[in-house]
Amino acid sequence: MKPLPEQLARLKAYYEAKLFGQAELHAVREKVQTGRGEFVLLDARSRDAFLAGHIPGALSAPLDRAALVARLLPADREYVTYSWGHA
């Protein structure tokens, strides 16, 4: 059975976003490892998970406190957020 044009469009958008996200992940990983990142790294996991271990230099910004954290962070900086995931 041949997919419908709408299905193909959704699949194309999904895989383009996935590829873009993976490219960004690799770029961030390299910048963190080399210390050349010009961004603030935010760990969106729970505070307990952050305290158990986190990427060096990351700040704790749990999702349940995201609104407060967003108000406190300067708007003129670039932020990269990470959480649990598969890499």
C-alpha positions in Angstrom: 0.0 0.0 0.0 1.4 3.4 -1.0 1.4 6.1 1.7 -0.8 9.1 1.3 0.8 12.5 0.5 -0.1 13.8 3.9 1.6 10.8 5.6 4.7 11.3 3.5 4.7 15.0 4.5 4.4 14.2 8.2 7.2 11.6 7.9 9.5 14.0 6.1 8.9 16.7 8.7 9.5 14.2 11.5 12.8 12.9 10.1 14.1 16.4 9.2 13.5 17.5 12.8 15.1 14.4 14.1 18.2 14.9 11.9 18.4 18.6 12.9 18.1 17.7 16.6 20.8 15.1 16.4 23.2 17.5 14.6 22.5 20.0 17.4 23.2 17.4 20.0 26.5 16.5 18.5 27.5 20.2 18.3 26.6 20.9 21.9 28.4 17.8 23.1 31.6 18.9 21.2 31.4 22.4 22.7 30.9 21.1 26.2 33.7 18.6 25.9 36.1 21.2 24.5 34.9 24.1 26.7 34.1 26.3 23.7 30.4 26.6 24.2 29.1 30.1 24.4 25.8 29.1 26.1 24.5 28.2 29.5 23.7 24.5 29.9 20.5 23.8 31.9 19.7 20.4 33.4 15.9 20.0 33.4 15.9 16.8 35.4 14.8 16.7 39.1 17.1 18.3 41.7 17.9 14.8 43.1 19.0 13.6 39.6 21.1 16.7 39.2 22.8 16.2 42.6 23.5 12.5 41.7 25.5 13.7 38.6 25.3 16.2 35.9 27.3 17.7 33.0 30.1 19.9 34.4 29.1 23.5 34.3 25.4 22.8 34.0 22.9 24.6 36.2 19.9 22.9 37.8 16.6 24.0 36.2 14.0 21.3 37.0 10.9 21.4 34.7 8.6 21.9 37.6 10.4 25.2 38.3 10.8 26.2 34.6 8.6 29.3 34.9 10.6 30.7 37.8 13.9 29.9 36.2 12.9 31.5 33.0 12.1 34.8 34.8 15.5 34.7 36.6 17.7 34.0 33.6 19.1 36.9 31.5 17.4 37.2 28.1 20.6 38.0 26.3 22.2 34.6 26.7 21.8 31.4 24.7 20.5 28.4 26.7 20.7 24.7 26.0 18.5 22.4 28.1 18.9 18.7 28.6 17.0 16.0 30.4 16.7 12.3 30.4 16.9 10.8 26.9 18.4 8.3 24.6 21.7 9.1 22.8 
